């Protein structure tokens, strides 16, 4: 007897996004206690006693000053985010599919996928499907979710979406996972990520290759539809079920998920005249991935005596994640007082993390995870 496919999730029953904005191909684990104390969780992950996707960090809720910093950063960067959204969306429509099936990688990809869906509707008058699915480093992608999508949409229309590239670890994970999926009898899916920012030079489909602040990186679930990171834990996820996640409904009073989306998409008309020129510049440029970010992180790993490149997190988004969700050791910045680093300096000061200026960085900043935490 065939196991029935699990039902997808939509807001407002799961998450704070509207039901037309995204379909979550996830199992609701909101009732399960999965959060662990930060230092102990980090120790278990680094010792090999647990995988990071088997549990969740306790959601950090910043104070009023940091919240205000987020709102300032969002206002200051909204036009740039709108422009990057438009550019990557137009590249997808021009080169991948005129009516793409957007598949965001949870959870940083989800707000970007929604913005891309909004741009395609704004600029082309087309409503395209948008899903969010889980991918886990060293464990691969959710193949139950892929089966769900490819049973309903043309495989060639599927475009995977994420927020940004760091070293490129998720791009590599995606390539390996999709190759394995095809070898196992699944559809052959294009593995190239579409991202707002590609400072690591890992993909040809991007809004910019600048390492700039994407305001959704400043917070956790409260800017991601009140949904946790994804969970892959055999105690709670069966072989025919989607990977899991939690809906943090108790944080609704702090939720800025839709504010983020609306603030950026309200700038679409403003940036539209410049998008065509930007697309022409990108199409005329050499877009081949150089993986320069990965090479530079290997050099930092050796210089700072870090045991694995996995503990070296490049870029504004990844550095912010280290400070919000990991046990940080040090932050490296290319410039001492870049406005886009205000929130990073604030978080570092709160947690007693030293900040070192390195003018030779390939990224604007890098976060180093503390080992043996």
ZINOR-V74245 format. One record per residue. N is the residue number from 1. RES is the residue in one small letter. SS is DSSP state (2 for helix, 1 for strand, 0 for the rest). OMEGA is omega in radians with two decimals (NA if undefined). D_CENTER is the distance of its C-alpha to the mean C-alpha in whole Angstrom. Layout:
BEGIN
n:N res:RES ss:SS omega:OMEGA d_center:D_CENTER
n:N res:RES ss:SS omega:OMEGA d_center:D_CENTER
END
This chain:
BEGIN
n:1 res:x ss:0 omega:-3.11 d_center:37
n:2 res:x ss:0 omega:3.10 d_center:33
n:3 res:x ss:0 omega:-3.12 d_center:31
n:4 res:x ss:0 omega:3.12 d_center:30
n:5 res:x ss:0 omega:3.12 d_center:26
n:6 res:x ss:0 omega:3.12 d_center:24
n:7 res:x ss:0 omega:3.04 d_center:24
n:8 res:x ss:0 omega:-3.13 d_center:20
n:9 res:x ss:1 omega:3.09 d_center:19
n:10 res:x ss:0 omega:3.02 d_center:19
n:11 res:x ss:0 omega:0.05 d_center:20
n:12 res:x ss:0 omega:3.13 d_center:22
n:13 res:x ss:0 omega:3.09 d_center:23
n:14 res:x ss:0 omega:-3.13 d_center:19
n:15 res:x ss:0 omega:-3.07 d_center:16
n:16 res:x ss:0 omega:3.05 d_center:17
n:17 res:x ss:0 omega:3.10 d_center:16
n:18 res:x ss:0 omega:-3.07 d_center:19
n:19 res:x ss:0 omega:3.13 d_center:20
n:20 res:x ss:0 omega:-3.06 d_center:20
n:21 res:x ss:0 omega:-3.08 d_center:17
n:22 res:x ss:0 omega:2.98 d_center:15
n:23 res:x ss:1 omega:-3.12 d_center:16
n:24 res:x ss:1 omega:3.02 d_center:15
n:25 res:x ss:0 omega:-3.07 d_center:16
n:26 res:x ss:0 omega:3.01 d_center:16
n:27 res:x ss:1 omega:-3.11 d_center:19
n:28 res:x ss:1 omega:3.11 d_center:20
n:29 res:x ss:0 omega:-3.06 d_center:20
n:30 res:x ss:0 omega:-3.07 d_center:21
n:31 res:x ss:0 omega:-3.03 d_center:24
n:32 res:x ss:0 omega:3.09 d_center:24
n:33 res:x ss:0 omega:-3.06 d_center:24
n:34 res:x ss:0 omega:-3.07 d_center:21
n:35 res:x ss:1 omega:3.10 d_center:20
n:36 res:x ss:1 omega:3.09 d_center:22
n:37 res:x ss:0 omega:-2.89 d_center:23
n:38 res:x ss:2 omega:-3.06 d_center:21
n:39 res:x ss:2 omega:3.14 d_center:23
n:40 res:x ss:2 omega:3.10 d_center:25
n:41 res:x ss:2 omega:3.13 d_center:21
n:42 res:x ss:2 omega:3.14 d_center:20
n:43 res:x ss:2 omega:-3.12 d_center:24
n:44 res:x ss:2 omega:3.13 d_center:24
n:45 res:x ss:2 omega:-3.09 d_center:21
n:46 res:x ss:2 omega:3.14 d_center:22
n:47 res:x ss:2 omega:-3.09 d_center:26
n:48 res:x ss:0 omega:-3.13 d_center:24
n:49 res:x ss:0 omega:-3.13 d_center:26
n:50 res:x ss:0 omega:3.03 d_center:22
n:51 res:x ss:0 omega:-3.05 d_center:19
n:52 res:x ss:2 omega:-3.08 d_center:16
n:53 res:x ss:2 omega:-3.14 d_center:15
n:54 res:x ss:2 omega:-3.13 d_center:18
n:55 res:x ss:0 omega:3.14 d_center:18
n:56 res:x ss:1 omega:2.99 d_center:16
n:57 res:x ss:1 omega:3.03 d_center:16
n:58 res:x ss:0 omega:-3.09 d_center:18
n:59 res:x ss:0 omega:3.08 d_center:16
n:60 res:x ss:0 omega:3.09 d_center:17
n:61 res:x ss:0 omega:-3.06 d_center:19
n:62 res:x ss:0 omega:-3.14 d_center:20
n:63 res:x ss:0 omega:-3.05 d_center:23
n:64 res:x ss:2 omega:-3.12 d_center:25
n:65 res:x ss:2 omega:3.12 d_center:24
n:66 res:x ss:2 omega:3.11 d_center:21
n:67 res:x ss:2 omega:3.12 d_center:20
n:68 res:x ss:2 omega:3.09 d_center:22
n:69 res:x ss:2 omega:3.08 d_center:21
n:70 res:x ss:2 omega:-3.11 d_center:17
n:71 res:x ss:2 omega:3.09 d_center:20
n:72 res:x ss:2 omega:3.14 d_center:21
n:73 res:x ss:2 omega:3.13 d_center:18
n:74 res:x ss:2 omega:3.13 d_center:17
n:75 res:x ss:2 omega:-3.07 d_center:20
n:76 res:x ss:2 omega:-3.02 d_center:21
n:77 res:x ss:2 omega:-3.01 d_center:17
n:78 res:x ss:2 omega:-3.12 d_center:17
n:79 res:x ss:2 omega:3.13 d_center:20
n:80 res:x ss:2 omega:3.08 d_center:18
n:81 res:x ss:2 omega:3.11 d_center:14
n:82 res:x ss:2 omega:3.14 d_center:17
n:83 res:x ss:2 omega:3.13 d_center:18
n:84 res:x ss:2 omega:3.08 d_center:15
n:85 res:x ss:2 omega:-3.12 d_center:14
n:86 res:x ss:2 omega:-3.08 d_center:18
n:87 res:x ss:2 omega:-3.11 d_center:18
n:88 res:x ss:2 omega:3.12 d_center:15
n:89 res:x ss:2 omega:3.13 d_center:16
n:90 res:x ss:2 omega:3.06 d_center:20
n:91 res:x ss:2 omega:3.11 d_center:19
n:92 res:x ss:2 omega:-3.11 d_center:18
n:93 res:x ss:2 omega:-3.08 d_center:21
n:94 res:x ss:2 omega:-2.96 d_center:23
n:95 res:x ss:2 omega:-3.05 d_center:22
n:96 res:x ss:0 omega:-3.13 d_center:21
n:97 res:x ss:0 omega:-3.13 d_center:22
n:98 res:x ss:0 omega:3.06 d_center:24
n:99 res:x ss:0 omega:-3.03 d_center:22
n:100 res:x ss:0 omega:2.93 d_center:19
n:101 res:x ss:1 omega:-3.07 d_center:18
n:102 res:x ss:1 omega:-3.14 d_center:14
n:103 res:x ss:1 omega:-3.11 d_center:12
n:104 res:x ss:1 omega:3.06 d_center:8
n:105 res:x ss:1 omega:-3.09 d_center:7
n:106 res:x ss:0 omega:-0.08 d_center:6
n:107 res:x ss:0 omega:-3.09 d_center:5
n:108 res:x ss:2 omega:-3.14 d_center:3
n:109 res:x ss:2 omega:-2.99 d_center:4
n:110 res:x ss:2 omega:3.12 d_center:7
n:111 res:x ss:2 omega:3.11 d_center:9
n:112 res:x ss:2 omega:3.08 d_center:8
n:113 res:x ss:2 omega:3.10 d_center:10
n:114 res:x ss:2 omega:3.11 d_center:12
n:115 res:x ss:2 omega:3.11 d_center:13
n:116 res:x ss:2 omega:3.10 d_center:14
n:117 res:x ss:2 omega:3.12 d_center:16
n:118 res:x ss:2 omega:3.14 d_center:18
n:119 res:x ss:2 omega:-3.11 d_center:18
n:120 res:x ss:2 omega:3.07 d_center:20
n:121 res:x ss:2 omega:-3.13 d_center:22
n:122 res:x ss:2 omega:-3.00 d_center:23
n:123 res:x ss:2 omega:-3.02 d_center:24
n:124 res:x ss:2 omega:3.11 d_center:25
n:125 res:x ss:0 omega:-3.08 d_center:26
n:126 res:x ss:0 omega:3.02 d_center:24
n:127 res:x ss:0 omega:-3.11 d_center:22
n:128 res:x ss:0 omega:3.11 d_center:20
n:129 res:x ss:0 omega:3.14 d_center:19
n:130 res:x ss:1 omega:3.11 d_center:15
n:131 res:x ss:1 omega:2.93 d_center:14
n:132 res:x ss:1 omega:3.10 d_center:11
n:133 res:x ss:1 omega:-3.07 d_center:11
n:134 res:x ss:0 omega:2.92 d_center:11
n:135 res:x ss:1 omega:-3.02 d_center:11
n:136 res:x ss:1 omega:3.14 d_center:12
n:137 res:x ss:0 omega:-3.13 d_center:13
n:138 res:x ss:0 omega:3.12 d_center:17
n:139 res:x ss:0 omega:3.07 d_center:17
n:140 res:x ss:1 omega:-3.04 d_center:16
n:141 res:x ss:1 omega:3.14 d_center:14
n:142 res:x ss:0 omega:-3.09 d_center:16
n:143 res:x ss:2 omega:3.05 d_center:19
n:144 res:x ss:2 omega:3.09 d_center:20
n:145 res:x ss:2 omega:3.10 d_center:18
n:146 res:x ss:2 omega:3.09 d_center:18
n:147 res:x ss:2 omega:3.14 d_center:22
n:148 res:x ss:2 omega:-3.08 d_center:22
n:149 res:x ss:2 omega:-3.06 d_center:20
n:150 res:x ss:2 omega:3.05 d_center:22
n:151 res:x ss:0 omega:-3.03 d_center:25
n:152 res:x ss:0 omega:-3.05 d_center:25
n:153 res:x ss:0 omega:3.09 d_center:23
n:154 res:x ss:0 omega:-3.13 d_center:24
n:155 res:x ss:2 omega:-3.11 d_center:22
n:156 res:x ss:2 omega:3.13 d_center:23
n:157 res:x ss:2 omega:-3.01 d_center:21
n:158 res:x ss:1 omega:3.09 d_center:18
n:159 res:x ss:1 omega:3.14 d_center:15
n:160 res:x ss:1 omega:-3.00 d_center:11
n:161 res:x ss:1 omega:2.99 d_center:8
n:162 res:x ss:1 omega:-3.09 d_center:5
n:163 res:x ss:1 omega:-3.05 d_center:4
n:164 res:x ss:1 omega:3.00 d_center:6
n:165 res:x ss:0 omega:2.99 d_center:8
n:166 res:x ss:0 omega:3.02 d_center:10
n:167 res:x ss:0 omega:-3.04 d_center:13
n:168 res:x ss:0 omega:-3.08 d_center:12
n:169 res:x ss:2 omega:-3.12 d_center:12
n:170 res:x ss:2 omega:3.05 d_center:9
n:171 res:x ss:2 omega:3.12 d_center:11
n:172 res:x ss:2 omega:3.11 d_center:15
n:173 res:x ss:2 omega:-3.13 d_center:14
n:174 res:x ss:2 omega:3.13 d_center:13
n:175 res:x ss:2 omega:-3.13 d_center:16
n:176 res:x ss:2 omega:-3.08 d_center:18
n:177 res:x ss:2 omega:-3.13 d_center:17
n:178 res:x ss:2 omega:3.03 d_center:18
n:179 res:x ss:2 omega:3.12 d_center:21
n:180 res:x ss:2 omega:3.13 d_center:22
n:181 res:x ss:2 omega:3.14 d_center:22
n:182 res:x ss:2 omega:3.13 d_center:24
n:183 res:x ss:2 omega:-3.12 d_center:27
n:184 res:x ss:0 omega:3.10 d_center:27
n:185 res:x ss:0 omega:3.11 d_center:28
n:186 res:x ss:0 omega:3.13 d_center:25
n:187 res:x ss:0 omega:3.03 d_center:24
n:188 res:x ss:0 omega:-3.09 d_center:23
n:189 res:x ss:0 omega:3.11 d_center:20
n:190 res:x ss:0 omega:-2.98 d_center:18
n:191 res:x ss:0 omega:-3.05 d_center:16
n:192 res:x ss:0 omega:3.13 d_center:15
n:193 res:x ss:0 omega:2.91 d_center:11
n:194 res:x ss:1 omega:-3.04 d_center:11
n:195 res:x ss:1 omega:3.02 d_center:9
n:196 res:x ss:1 omega:-3.06 d_center:10
n:197 res:x ss:1 omega:-3.13 d_center:11
n:198 res:x ss:0 omega:-3.14 d_center:12
n:199 res:x ss:0 omega:-3.14 d_center:14
n:200 res:x ss:0 omega:-3.11 d_center:14
n:201 res:x ss:0 omega:-3.07 d_center:16
n:202 res:x ss:0 omega:-3.05 d_center:14
n:203 res:x ss:0 omega:3.10 d_center:15
n:204 res:x ss:0 omega:-3.04 d_center:17
n:205 res:x ss:1 omega:-3.01 d_center:15
n:206 res:x ss:1 omega:3.04 d_center:14
n:207 res:x ss:1 omega:3.11 d_center:14
n:208 res:x ss:1 omega:2.99 d_center:15
n:209 res:x ss:0 omega:3.06 d_center:16
n:210 res:x ss:0 omega:3.04 d_center:16
n:211 res:x ss:0 omega:-3.10 d_center:14
n:212 res:x ss:0 omega:-3.07 d_center:14
n:213 res:x ss:0 omega:2.95 d_center:13
n:214 res:x ss:0 omega:-2.91 d_center:10
n:215 res:x ss:2 omega:3.12 d_center:12
n:216 res:x ss:2 omega:3.09 d_center:9
n:217 res:x ss:2 omega:-3.05 d_center:8
n:218 res:x ss:2 omega:-3.06 d_center:12
n:219 res:x ss:0 omega:3.13 d_center:12
n:220 res:x ss:0 omega:-3.06 d_center:11
n:221 res:x ss:2 omega:-3.05 d_center:12
n:222 res:x ss:2 omega:3.00 d_center:14
n:223 res:x ss:2 omega:-3.08 d_center:12
n:224 res:x ss:0 omega:3.08 d_center:10
n:225 res:x ss:0 omega:-3.11 d_center:13
n:226 res:x ss:0 omega:-3.14 d_center:14
n:227 res:x ss:1 omega:-3.10 d_center:13
n:228 res:x ss:0 omega:2.86 d_center:12
n:229 res:x ss:0 omega:-3.11 d_center:10
n:230 res:x ss:0 omega:-3.05 d_center:12
n:231 res:x ss:1 omega:3.01 d_center:15
n:232 res:x ss:0 omega:-3.05 d_center:17
n:233 res:x ss:0 omega:-3.04 d_center:21
n:234 res:x ss:0 omega:3.10 d_center:24
n:235 res:x ss:0 omega:-3.03 d_center:26
n:236 res:x ss:0 omega:-3.09 d_center:24
n:237 res:x ss:0 omega:3.09 d_center:22
n:238 res:x ss:0 omega:-3.06 d_center:25
n:239 res:x ss:0 omega:-3.13 d_center:25
n:240 res:x ss:0 omega:-3.10 d_center:25
n:241 res:x ss:0 omega:3.02 d_center:22
n:242 res:x ss:0 omega:2.91 d_center:19
n:243 res:x ss:0 omega:-3.01 d_center:16
n:244 res:x ss:1 omega:3.03 d_center:16
n:245 res:x ss:1 omega:3.13 d_center:15
n:246 res:x ss:0 omega:3.04 d_center:17
n:247 res:x ss:1 omega:-3.09 d_center:17
n:248 res:x ss:0 omega:-3.08 d_center:18
n:249 res:x ss:2 omega:-3.11 d_center:21
n:250 res:x ss:2 omega:3.12 d_center:23
n:251 res:x ss:2 omega:-3.02 d_center:20
n:252 res:x ss:2 omega:-3.10 d_center:21
n:253 res:x ss:2 omega:3.14 d_center:23
n:254 res:x ss:2 omega:-2.98 d_center:20
n:255 res:x ss:0 omega:3.07 d_center:18
n:256 res:x ss:0 omega:-3.05 d_center:17
n:257 res:x ss:2 omega:-3.11 d_center:14
n:258 res:x ss:2 omega:3.02 d_center:17
n:259 res:x ss:2 omega:3.10 d_center:18
n:260 res:x ss:2 omega:-3.12 d_center:15
n:261 res:x ss:2 omega:-3.07 d_center:15
n:262 res:x ss:2 omega:-3.13 d_center:19
n:263 res:x ss:2 omega:3.14 d_center:19
n:264 res:x ss:2 omega:-3.05 d_center:17
n:265 res:x ss:2 omega:3.05 d_center:18
n:266 res:x ss:0 omega:-3.14 d_center:22
n:267 res:x ss:0 omega:-3.09 d_center:22
n:268 res:x ss:2 omega:-3.10 d_center:21
n:269 res:x ss:2 omega:-3.13 d_center:25
n:270 res:x ss:2 omega:-3.04 d_center:26
n:271 res:x ss:2 omega:-3.02 d_center:23
n:272 res:x ss:2 omega:-3.10 d_center:25
n:273 res:x ss:2 omega:-3.08 d_center:28
n:274 res:x ss:2 omega:-3.03 d_center:26
n:275 res:x ss:2 omega:-3.12 d_center:23
n:276 res:x ss:2 omega:3.11 d_center:26
n:277 res:x ss:2 omega:3.13 d_center:27
n:278 res:x ss:2 omega:3.12 d_center:23
n:279 res:x ss:2 omega:3.14 d_center:23
n:280 res:x ss:2 omega:3.11 d_center:27
n:281 res:x ss:2 omega:-3.13 d_center:26
n:282 res:x ss:2 omega:-3.13 d_center:23
n:283 res:x ss:2 omega:3.13 d_center:25
n:284 res:x ss:0 omega:-3.08 d_center:28
n:285 res:x ss:0 omega:3.05 d_center:26
n:286 res:x ss:0 omega:-3.08 d_center:25
n:287 res:x ss:0 omega:-3.08 d_center:21
n:288 res:x ss:0 omega:3.12 d_center:22
n:289 res:x ss:0 omega:3.12 d_center:19
n:290 res:x ss:0 omega:-3.13 d_center:21
n:291 res:x ss:0 omega:-3.11 d_center:18
n:292 res:x ss:2 omega:-3.14 d_center:20
n:293 res:x ss:2 omega:-3.13 d_center:17
n:294 res:x ss:2 omega:-3.13 d_center:18
n:295 res:x ss:2 omega:-3.12 d_center:21
n:296 res:x ss:2 omega:3.11 d_center:21
n:297 res:x ss:2 omega:3.06 d_center:19
n:298 res:x ss:2 omega:3.10 d_center:22
n:299 res:x ss:2 omega:3.10 d_center:24
n:300 res:x ss:2 omega:3.09 d_center:23
n:301 res:x ss:2 omega:-3.11 d_center:23
n:302 res:x ss:2 omega:-3.08 d_center:27
n:303 res:x ss:2 omega:-3.09 d_center:28
n:304 res:x ss:0 omega:3.07 d_center:26
n:305 res:x ss:0 omega:3.12 d_center:28
n:306 res:x ss:0 omega:-3.01 d_center:24
n:307 res:x ss:0 omega:-3.08 d_center:25
n:308 res:x ss:0 omega:3.08 d_center:21
n:309 res:x ss:2 omega:3.08 d_center:19
n:310 res:x ss:2 omega:3.14 d_center:16
n:311 res:x ss:2 omega:3.10 d_center:17
n:312 res:x ss:1 omega:-2.99 d_center:17
n:313 res:x ss:1 omega:-3.04 d_center:13
n:314 res:x ss:1 omega:3.04 d_center:14
n:315 res:x ss:2 omega:-3.10 d_center:12
n:316 res:x ss:2 omega:-3.10 d_center:12
n:317 res:x ss:2 omega:-3.09 d_center:9
n:318 res:x ss:2 omega:3.09 d_center:9
n:319 res:x ss:2 omega:3.09 d_center:13
n:320 res:x ss:2 omega:3.12 d_center:12
n:321 res:x ss:2 omega:3.11 d_center:10
n:322 res:x ss:2 omega:-3.09 d_center:14
n:323 res:x ss:2 omega:-3.12 d_center:16
n:324 res:x ss:2 omega:-2.88 d_center:14
n:325 res:x ss:2 omega:-3.11 d_center:14
n:326 res:x ss:0 omega:3.01 d_center:16
n:327 res:x ss:0 omega:-3.02 d_center:19
n:328 res:x ss:1 omega:3.08 d_center:19
n:329 res:x ss:1 omega:-3.04 d_center:22
n:330 res:x ss:1 omega:3.02 d_center:22
n:331 res:x ss:1 omega:3.06 d_center:20
n:332 res:x ss:1 omega:3.12 d_center:21
n:333 res:x ss:1 omega:-3.12 d_center:21
n:334 res:x ss:0 omega:3.12 d_center:23
n:335 res:x ss:0 omega:-3.01 d_center:25
n:336 res:x ss:0 omega:-3.00 d_center:26
n:337 res:x ss:0 omega:3.12 d_center:25
n:338 res:x ss:0 omega:-3.12 d_center:23
n:339 res:x ss:2 omega:-3.13 d_center:22
n:340 res:x ss:2 omega:3.14 d_center:18
n:341 res:x ss:2 omega:-3.11 d_center:19
n:342 res:x ss:2 omega:-3.10 d_center:21
n:343 res:x ss:2 omega:3.12 d_center:18
n:344 res:x ss:2 omega:3.13 d_center:18
n:345 res:x ss:2 omega:3.12 d_center:21
n:346 res:x ss:2 omega:3.12 d_center:22
n:347 res:x ss:2 omega:3.13 d_center:20
n:348 res:x ss:2 omega:3.12 d_center:21
n:349 res:x ss:2 omega:3.13 d_center:25
n:350 res:x ss:2 omega:-3.05 d_center:24
n:351 res:x ss:2 omega:3.10 d_center:23
n:352 res:x ss:0 omega:-3.09 d_center:26
n:353 res:x ss:0 omega:3.13 d_center:24
n:354 res:x ss:1 omega:3.10 d_center:26
n:355 res:x ss:1 omega:-3.10 d_center:24
n:356 res:x ss:1 omega:3.13 d_center:26
n:357 res:x ss:1 omega:3.10 d_center:26
n:358 res:x ss:0 omega:-3.06 d_center:26
n:359 res:x ss:0 omega:-3.08 d_center:27
n:360 res:x ss:0 omega:-3.09 d_center:26
n:361 res:x ss:0 omega:3.04 d_center:22
n:362 res:x ss:0 omega:3.10 d_center:20
n:363 res:x ss:0 omega:3.13 d_center:17
n:364 res:x ss:0 omega:3.07 d_center:18
n:365 res:x ss:1 omega:-3.13 d_center:17
n:366 res:x ss:1 omega:3.05 d_center:17
n:367 res:x ss:1 omega:3.08 d_center:16
n:368 res:x ss:1 omega:3.12 d_center:19
n:369 res:x ss:1 omega:3.10 d_center:18
n:370 res:x ss:0 omega:3.13 d_center:22
n:371 res:x ss:0 omega:-3.11 d_center:24
n:372 res:x ss:0 omega:-3.08 d_center:26
n:373 res:x ss:0 omega:NA d_center:25
END
